[in-house]
Amino acid sequence: MGARTLTRVDLCEAVYQKVGLSRTESADLVEMVLDTICSEIVKGESVKLSSFGSFHVRSKRERIGRNPKTGEEIPITPRRVVVFKSSNILKQAVLKGNRKQS
């Protein structure tokens, strides 16, 4: 099974094929959606996409890590990370190998 990455170009092409907008309008629409999602996540807001999943920002505390090569303890600074939790619908589709028909 070959690994293939879905890109913005692929998303734009899918919008172009299914919705019938021009390629430029499709690209603008995809960029607008992704920009909106990103800006909300950066503000610390959760983003929920029904039947797909949710993006949340989680704060991690400072902790001590260890260099696996030397065993030296190193402090890991606190940071914010984005966490994705898939919906049950998506989990079931992946489990069954199906995709949602539109």
PESULCOR-V916827 format. One line per field, one symbol per residue. ss: DSSP state (~ for helix, > for strand, _ for the rest). phi: phi as a letter, one per 40 degrees, with the letter a starting at -180 (. if undefined). psi: psi as a letter, one per 40 degrees, with the letter a starting at -180 (. if undefined). A space follows every 10 residues. Layout:
ss: ???
phi: ???
psi: ???
This chain:
ss: _______~~~ ~~~~~~~~~_ __~~~~~~~~ ~~~~~~~~~~ ~~____>>>_ __>>>>>>>> __>>>>____ __>>>>__>> >>>>>>_~~~ ~~~~~~____ __
phi: .ccbbcbccc cccccdcccg cccccccccc cccccccccc cccgccbbbd gbibbbbbcb ccacbbcccb gccbcbccab bcbbbccccc dcccccgcbc cb
psi: hihhhhiddd ddddddddde iidddddddd dddddddddd ddeeiihhhh ecaihihhhh iiihihhdde ehhhhhiiih ihhhhiiddd dddddeeiih h.
